[in-house]
Amino acid sequence: MADGSMDTKGSKSLGLAHFDHPLLGHQVVDHGHDDVIGVLRAFAPAVDKATLVPFVPKGDPVAWLAPLGGGVAWTTHPDEIEAV
């Protein structure tokens, strides 16, 4: 909720379907993908289709991770990550 109330497993809404997470911006290990390490960049619903029309995705948030040193980002279930 944009008014700062809590939503989605106790996470505070940051707007546009993004939620706060204590590990945002930190290195995490992704146990769902062979324990690869990445940086948690976002906690928001996955987007299942590409479109030129702006929209706010719906659904449960996933962890959006960026690889160390750059590269292609990936998503994983939030329960699969922990701080390095």
N, CA, C and O atoms as CSV, one atom per row, in Angstrom:
chain,resi,resn,atom,element,x,y,z
A,1,MET,N,N,0.829,-1.172,0.000
A,1,MET,CA,C,0.000,0.000,0.000
A,1,MET,C,C,0.884,1.250,0.000
A,1,MET,O,O,1.833,1.346,0.778
A,2,ALA,N,N,0.576,2.172,-0.849
A,2,ALA,CA,C,1.402,3.378,-0.991
A,2,ALA,C,C,1.350,4.272,0.243
A,2,ALA,O,O,2.178,5.170,0.390
A,3,ASP,N,N,0.389,4.036,1.127
A,3,ASP,CA,C,0.276,4.866,2.324
A,3,ASP,C,C,1.253,4.445,3.426
A,3,ASP,O,O,1.239,5.020,4.514
A,4,GLY,N,N,2.096,3.451,3.154
A,4,GLY,CA,C,3.092,3.025,4.129
A,4,GLY,C,C,2.632,1.895,5.024
A,4,GLY,O,O,3.391,1.450,5.885
A,5,SER,N,N,1.408,1.415,4.845
A,5,SER,CA,C,0.952,0.303,5.666
A,5,SER,C,C,1.663,-0.979,5.228
A,5,SER,O,O,2.262,-1.033,4.154
A,6,MET,N,N,1.587,-1.997,6.066
A,6,MET,CA,C,2.279,-3.241,5.784
A,6,MET,C,C,1.437,-4.105,4.850
A,6,MET,O,O,0.207,-4.087,4.908
A,7,ASP,N,N,2.108,-4.853,3.997
A,7,ASP,CA,C,1.436,-5.716,3.050
A,7,ASP,C,C,2.416,-6.823,2.670
A,7,ASP,O,O,3.621,-6.664,2.862
A,8,THR,N,N,1.936,-7.914,2.148
A,8,THR,CA,C,2.737,-9.007,1.637
A,8,THR,C,C,3.786,-9.498,2.631
A,8,THR,O,O,4.937,-9.063,2.610
A,9,LYS,N,N,3.368,-10.402,3.488
A,9,LYS,CA,C,4.253,-11.032,4.475
A,9,LYS,C,C,4.951,-10.009,5.365
A,9,LYS,O,O,6.115,-10.199,5.721
A,10,GLY,N,N,4.268,-8.936,5.729
A,10,GLY,CA,C,4.837,-7.955,6.645
A,10,GLY,C,C,5.774,-6.965,6.004
A,10,GLY,O,O,6.400,-6.178,6.714
A,11,SER,N,N,5.897,-6.968,4.691
A,11,SER,CA,C,6.778,-6.033,4.009
A,11,SER,C,C,6.057,-4.733,3.702
A,11,SER,O,O,4.884,-4.737,3.329
A,12,LYS,N,N,6.755,-3.633,3.859
A,12,LYS,CA,C,6.195,-2.316,3.570
A,12,LYS,C,C,6.210,-2.075,2.069
A,12,LYS,O,O,7.213,-2.341,1.406
A,13,SER,N,N,5.105,-1.573,1.529
A,13,SER,CA,C,5.031,-1.265,0.109
A,13,SER,C,C,5.909,-0.067,-0.216
A,13,SER,O,O,5.927,0.925,0.513
A,14,LEU,N,N,6.639,-0.174,-1.326
A,14,LEU,CA,C,7.447,0.933,-1.824
A,14,LEU,C,C,6.779,1.578,-3.033
A,14,LEU,O,O,7.307,2.534,-3.601
A,15,GLY,N,N,5.627,1.062,-3.426
A,15,GLY,CA,C,4.886,1.566,-4.575
A,15,GLY,C,C,5.183,0.759,-5.829
A,15,GLY,O,O,6.207,0.083,-5.920
A,16,LEU,N,N,4.272,0.839,-6.796
A,16,LEU,CA,C,4.388,0.135,-8.070
A,16,LEU,C,C,4.694,-1.352,-7.898
A,16,LEU,O,O,5.507,-1.917,-8.630
A,17,ALA,N,N,4.041,-1.971,-6.932
A,17,ALA,CA,C,4.122,-3.412,-6.648
A,17,ALA,C,C,5.481,-3.856,-6.117
A,17,ALA,O,O,5.762,-5.054,-6.090
A,18,HIS,N,N,6.320,-2.932,-5.699
A,18,HIS,CA,C,7.602,-3.277,-5.074
A,18,HIS,C,C,7.452,-3.186,-3.562
A,18,HIS,O,O,6.727,-2.337,-3.044
A,19,PHE,N,N,8.158,-4.090,-2.854
A,19,PHE,CA,C,8.068,-4.139,-1.403
A,19,PHE,C,C,9.449,-4.058,-0.776
A,19,PHE,O,O,10.450,-4.446,-1.378
A,20,ASP,N,N,9.478,-3.547,0.444
A,20,ASP,CA,C,10.723,-3.465,1.194
A,20,ASP,C,C,11.142,-4.865,1.628
A,20,ASP,O,O,10.306,-5.746,1.831
A,21,HIS,N,N,12.431,-5.049,1.763
A,21,HIS,CA,C,12.978,-6.320,2.254
A,21,HIS,C,C,14.281,-5.986,2.968
A,21,HIS,O,O,15.043,-5.158,2.470
A,22,PRO,N,N,14.563,-6.593,4.104
A,22,PRO,CA,C,15.773,-6.244,4.861
A,22,PRO,C,C,17.080,-6.498,4.109
A,22,PRO,O,O,18.113,-5.941,4.479
A,23,LEU,N,N,17.057,-7.319,3.071
A,23,LEU,CA,C,18.280,-7.630,2.335
A,23,LEU,C,C,18.418,-6.863,1.013
A,23,LEU,O,O,19.354,-7.116,0.255
A,24,LEU,N,N,17.503,-5.934,0.728
A,24,LEU,CA,C,17.616,-5.147,-0.503
A,24,LEU,C,C,18.981,-4.482,-0.587
A,24,LEU,O,O,19.420,-3.830,0.360
A,25,GLY,N,N,19.653,-4.649,-1.725
A,25,GLY,CA,C,20.953,-4.049,-1.939
A,25,GLY,C,C,22.117,-4.846,-1.376
A,25,GLY,O,O,23.271,-4.439,-1.510
A,26,HIS,N,N,21.827,-5.972,-0.750
A,26,HIS,CA,C,22.869,-6.790,-0.132
A,26,HIS,C,C,23.102,-8.072,-0.929
A,26,HIS,O,O,22.236,-8.523,-1.679
A,27,GLN,N,N,24.293,-8.649,-0.749
A,27,GLN,CA,C,24.583,-9.935,-1.354
A,27,GLN,C,C,23.809,-11.025,-0.626
A,27,GLN,O,O,23.725,-11.047,0.602
A,28,VAL,N,N,23.245,-11.928,-1.423
A,28,VAL,CA,C,22.495,-13.053,-0.866
A,28,VAL,C,C,22.911,-14.324,-1.597
A,28,VAL,O,O,23.398,-14.273,-2.727
A,29,VAL,N,N,22.715,-15.444,-0.950
A,29,VAL,CA,C,22.916,-16.737,-1.596
A,29,VAL,C,C,21.543,-17.277,-1.966
A,29,VAL,O,O,20.616,-17.243,-1.157
A,30,ASP,N,N,21.418,-17.772,-3.182
A,30,ASP,CA,C,20.154,-18.298,-3.697
A,30,ASP,C,C,20.208,-19.818,-3.657
A,30,ASP,O,O,20.796,-20.450,-4.535
A,31,HIS,N,N,19.593,-20.399,-2.639
A,31,HIS,CA,C,19.604,-21.848,-2.471
A,31,HIS,C,C,18.742,-22.556,-3.521
A,31,HIS,O,O,18.872,-23.762,-3.726
A,32,GLY,N,N,17.874,-21.810,-4.176
A,32,GLY,CA,C,17.034,-22.396,-5.219
A,32,GLY,C,C,17.746,-22.541,-6.552
A,32,GLY,O,O,17.234,-23.201,-7.456
A,33,HIS,N,N,18.928,-21.933,-6.689
A,33,HIS,CA,C,19.696,-22.000,-7.934
A,33,HIS,C,C,21.162,-22.331,-7.628
A,33,HIS,O,O,22.057,-21.529,-7.892
A,34,ASP,N,N,21.387,-23.500,-7.080
A,34,ASP,CA,C,22.747,-24.025,-6.844
A,34,ASP,C,C,23.613,-23.118,-5.974
A,34,ASP,O,O,24.827,-23.051,-6.169
A,35,ASP,N,N,23.010,-22.428,-5.031
A,35,ASP,CA,C,23.728,-21.577,-4.070
A,35,ASP,C,C,24.546,-20.463,-4.728
A,35,ASP,O,O,25.584,-20.055,-4.206
A,36,VAL,N,N,24.076,-19.982,-5.863
A,36,VAL,CA,C,24.749,-18.867,-6.536
A,36,VAL,C,C,24.542,-17.596,-5.703
A,36,VAL,O,O,23.513,-17.435,-5.046
A,37,ILE,N,N,25.525,-16.704,-5.741
A,37,ILE,CA,C,25.451,-15.454,-4.980
A,37,ILE,C,C,25.108,-14.318,-5.920
A,37,ILE,O,O,25.658,-14.216,-7.017
A,38,GLY,N,N,24.203,-13.470,-5.487
A,38,GLY,CA,C,23.803,-12.289,-6.247
A,38,GLY,C,C,23.430,-11.175,-5.302
A,38,GLY,O,O,23.519,-11.327,-4.084
A,39,VAL,N,N,23.013,-10.053,-5.859
A,39,VAL,CA,C,22.576,-8.899,-5.077
A,39,VAL,C,C,21.067,-8.789,-5.217
A,39,VAL,O,O,20.540,-8.774,-6.329
A,40,LEU,N,N,20.373,-8.712,-4.087
A,40,LEU,CA,C,18.918,-8.548,-4.114
A,40,LEU,C,C,18.600,-7.141,-4.587
A,40,LEU,O,O,18.883,-6.169,-3.885
A,41,ARG,N,N,18.018,-7.027,-5.762
A,41,ARG,CA,C,17.717,-5.728,-6.367
A,41,ARG,C,C,16.267,-5.302,-6.190
A,41,ARG,O,O,15.966,-4.108,-6.167
A,42,ALA,N,N,15.369,-6.271,-6.065
A,42,ALA,CA,C,13.948,-5.922,-5.927
A,42,ALA,C,C,13.206,-7.088,-5.289
A,42,ALA,O,O,13.632,-8.242,-5.351
A,43,PHE,N,N,12.093,-6.745,-4.681
A,43,PHE,CA,C,11.169,-7.710,-4.097
A,43,PHE,C,C,9.803,-7.320,-4.648
A,43,PHE,O,O,9.114,-6.470,-4.083
A,44,ALA,N,N,9.418,-7.953,-5.763
A,44,ALA,CA,C,8.225,-7.547,-6.509
A,44,ALA,C,C,7.694,-8.737,-7.301
A,44,ALA,O,O,8.418,-9.711,-7.508
A,45,PRO,N,N,6.431,-8.672,-7.751
A,45,PRO,CA,C,5.884,-9.770,-8.550
A,45,PRO,C,C,6.668,-9.976,-9.843
A,45,PRO,O,O,7.224,-9.032,-10.403
A,46,ALA,N,N,6.703,-11.203,-10.299
A,46,ALA,CA,C,7.327,-11.524,-11.581
A,46,ALA,C,C,6.436,-11.024,-12.709
A,46,ALA,O,O,5.214,-10.958,-12.569
A,47,VAL,N,N,7.051,-10.678,-13.811
A,47,VAL,CA,C,6.321,-10.244,-15.002
A,47,VAL,C,C,6.366,-11.397,-15.985
A,47,VAL,O,O,7.442,-11.840,-16.388
A,48,ASP,N,N,5.192,-11.883,-16.372
A,48,ASP,CA,C,5.157,-13.066,-17.218
A,48,ASP,C,C,4.977,-12.766,-18.702
A,48,ASP,O,O,4.918,-13.687,-19.517
A,49,LYS,N,N,4.888,-11.490,-19.057
A,49,LYS,CA,C,4.756,-11.157,-20.475
A,49,LYS,C,C,5.354,-9.776,-20.728
A,49,LYS,O,O,5.324,-8.900,-19.864
A,50,ALA,N,N,5.886,-9.605,-21.908
A,50,ALA,CA,C,6.432,-8.311,-22.296
A,50,ALA,C,C,5.332,-7.503,-22.979
A,50,ALA,O,O,4.550,-8.040,-23.763
A,51,THR,N,N,5.281,-6.223,-22.678
A,51,THR,CA,C,4.285,-5.356,-23.279
A,51,THR,C,C,4.811,-3.927,-23.310
A,51,THR,O,O,5.636,-3.542,-22.482
A,52,LEU,N,N,4.337,-3.163,-24.251
A,52,LEU,CA,C,4.704,-1.752,-24.329
A,52,LEU,C,C,3.736,-0.886,-23.539
A,52,LEU,O,O,3.949,0.316,-23.381
A,53,VAL,N,N,2.672,-1.506,-23.044
A,53,VAL,CA,C,1.673,-0.783,-22.260
A,53,VAL,C,C,2.059,-0.865,-20.789
A,53,VAL,O,O,2.179,-1.966,-20.251
A,54,PRO,N,N,2.256,0.272,-20.125
A,54,PRO,CA,C,2.621,0.234,-18.703
A,54,PRO,C,C,1.523,-0.419,-17.859
A,54,PRO,O,O,0.334,-0.203,-18.094
A,55,PHE,N,N,1.930,-1.203,-16.892
A,55,PHE,CA,C,0.991,-1.824,-15.967
A,55,PHE,C,C,1.720,-2.172,-14.682
A,55,PHE,O,O,2.947,-2.272,-14.660
A,56,VAL,N,N,0.966,-2.355,-13.622
A,56,VAL,CA,C,1.527,-2.775,-12.342
A,56,VAL,C,C,1.260,-4.270,-12.200
A,56,VAL,O,O,0.103,-4.686,-12.141
A,57,PRO,N,N,2.324,-5.091,-12.143
A,57,PRO,CA,C,2.122,-6.534,-12.043
A,57,PRO,C,C,1.442,-6.924,-10.732
A,57,PRO,O,O,1.571,-6.239,-9.717
A,58,LYS,N,N,0.721,-8.030,-10.778
A,58,LYS,CA,C,0.024,-8.536,-9.598
A,58,LYS,C,C,0.587,-9.902,-9.248
A,58,LYS,O,O,1.236,-10.553,-10.067
A,59,GLY,N,N,0.332,-10.318,-8.037
A,59,GLY,CA,C,0.782,-11.630,-7.588
A,59,GLY,C,C,1.751,-11.511,-6.435
A,59,GLY,O,O,2.115,-10.413,-6.013
A,60,ASP,N,N,2.160,-12.659,-5.936
A,60,ASP,CA,C,3.112,-12.685,-4.829
A,60,ASP,C,C,4.482,-12.218,-5.309
A,60,ASP,O,O,4.890,-12.541,-6.425
A,61,PRO,N,N,5.188,-11.466,-4.483
A,61,PRO,CA,C,6.507,-10.995,-4.908
A,61,PRO,C,C,7.541,-12.114,-4.921
A,61,PRO,O,O,7.451,-13.080,-4.165
A,62,VAL,N,N,8.518,-11.955,-5.797
A,62,VAL,CA,C,9.665,-12.840,-5.877
A,62,VAL,C,C,10.912,-11.999,-5.639
A,62,VAL,O,O,10.856,-10.770,-5.698
A,63,ALA,N,N,12.018,-12.647,-5.373
A,63,ALA,CA,C,13.287,-11.946,-5.202
A,63,ALA,C,C,13.933,-11.786,-6.571
A,63,ALA,O,O,14.126,-12.766,-7.290
A,64,TRP,N,N,14.267,-10.547,-6.932
A,64,TRP,CA,C,14.961,-10.241,-8.175
A,64,TRP,C,C,16.434,-10.074,-7.842
A,64,TRP,O,O,16.804,-9.178,-7.083
A,65,LEU,N,N,17.276,-10.934,-8.409
A,65,LEU,CA,C,18.699,-10.928,-8.088
A,65,LEU,C,C,19.533,-10.545,-9.307
A,65,LEU,O,O,19.218,-10.923,-10.435
A,66,ALA,N,N,20.599,-9.791,-9.061
A,66,ALA,CA,C,21.560,-9.433,-10.101
A,66,ALA,C,C,22.868,-10.141,-9.795
A,66,ALA,O,O,23.291,-10.184,-8.639
A,67,PRO,N,N,23.521,-10.700,-10.819
A,67,PRO,CA,C,24.784,-11.387,-10.581
A,67,PRO,C,C,25.891,-10.411,-10.204
A,67,PRO,O,O,25.901,-9.265,-10.654
A,68,LEU,N,N,26.812,-10.871,-9.383
A,68,LEU,CA,C,27.963,-10.050,-9.028
A,68,LEU,C,C,28.770,-9.775,-10.295
A,68,LEU,O,O,29.021,-10.690,-11.078
A,69,GLY,N,N,29.165,-8.557,-10.495
A,69,GLY,CA,C,29.959,-8.220,-11.672
A,69,GLY,C,C,29.139,-7.979,-12.926
A,69,GLY,O,O,29.711,-7.766,-13.995
A,70,GLY,N,N,27.815,-8.007,-12.828
A,70,GLY,CA,C,26.962,-7.747,-13.988
A,70,GLY,C,C,26.527,-9.020,-14.691
A,70,GLY,O,O,27.031,-10.107,-14.408
A,71,GLY,N,N,25.596,-8.872,-15.598
A,71,GLY,CA,C,25.065,-10.011,-16.336
A,71,GLY,C,C,23.552,-10.028,-16.285
A,71,GLY,O,O,22.922,-9.028,-15.942
A,72,VAL,N,N,22.984,-11.145,-16.620
A,72,VAL,CA,C,21.535,-11.298,-16.699
A,72,VAL,C,C,20.959,-11.590,-15.316
A,72,VAL,O,O,21.389,-12.523,-14.637
A,73,ALA,N,N,19.987,-10.785,-14.908
A,73,ALA,CA,C,19.325,-10.962,-13.612
A,73,ALA,C,C,18.384,-12.168,-13.671
A,73,ALA,O,O,18.029,-12.641,-14.751
A,74,TRP,N,N,17.988,-12.657,-12.496
A,74,TRP,CA,C,17.054,-13.770,-12.405
A,74,TRP,C,C,16.156,-13.577,-11.189
A,74,TRP,O,O,16.400,-12.714,-10.345
A,75,THR,N,N,15.118,-14.395,-11.119
A,75,THR,CA,C,14.202,-14.355,-9.983
A,75,THR,C,C,14.240,-15.685,-9.254
A,75,THR,O,O,14.587,-16.722,-9.819
A,76,THR,N,N,13.871,-15.621,-7.977
A,76,THR,CA,C,13.778,-16.837,-7.169
A,76,THR,C,C,12.747,-16.609,-6.071
A,76,THR,O,O,12.365,-15.473,-5.789
A,77,HIS,N,N,12.308,-17.684,-5.466
A,77,HIS,CA,C,11.342,-17.576,-4.361
A,77,HIS,C,C,12.026,-16.914,-3.177
A,77,HIS,O,O,13.174,-17.243,-2.880
A,78,PRO,N,N,11.364,-15.995,-2.494
A,78,PRO,CA,C,11.981,-15.287,-1.364
A,78,PRO,C,C,12.489,-16.206,-0.245
A,78,PRO,O,O,13.446,-15.864,0.449
A,79,ASP,N,N,11.858,-17.361,-0.071
A,79,ASP,CA,C,12.300,-18.280,0.975
A,79,ASP,C,C,13.641,-18.948,0.636
A,79,ASP,O,O,14.246,-19.587,1.497
A,80,GLU,N,N,14.102,-18.805,-0.596
A,80,GLU,CA,C,15.348,-19.440,-1.040
A,80,GLU,C,C,16.583,-18.583,-0.815
A,80,GLU,O,O,17.696,-19.051,-1.057
A,81,ILE,N,N,16.426,-17.331,-0.355
A,81,ILE,CA,C,17.591,-16.465,-0.195
A,81,ILE,C,C,17.927,-16.243,1.271
A,81,ILE,O,O,17.064,-16.273,2.147
A,82,GLU,N,N,19.222,-16.019,1.504
A,82,GLU,CA,C,19.679,-15.610,2.830
A,82,GLU,C,C,20.945,-14.769,2.652
A,82,GLU,O,O,21.615,-14.855,1.623
A,83,ALA,N,N,21.263,-13.967,3.650
A,83,ALA,CA,C,22.442,-13.103,3.598
A,83,ALA,C,C,23.708,-13.942,3.474
A,83,ALA,O,O,23.800,-15.048,4.007
A,84,VAL,N,N,24.671,-13.391,2.765
A,84,VAL,CA,C,25.977,-14.060,2.615
A,84,VAL,C,C,26.753,-13.892,3.898
A,84,VAL,O,O,27.882,-14.373,4.005
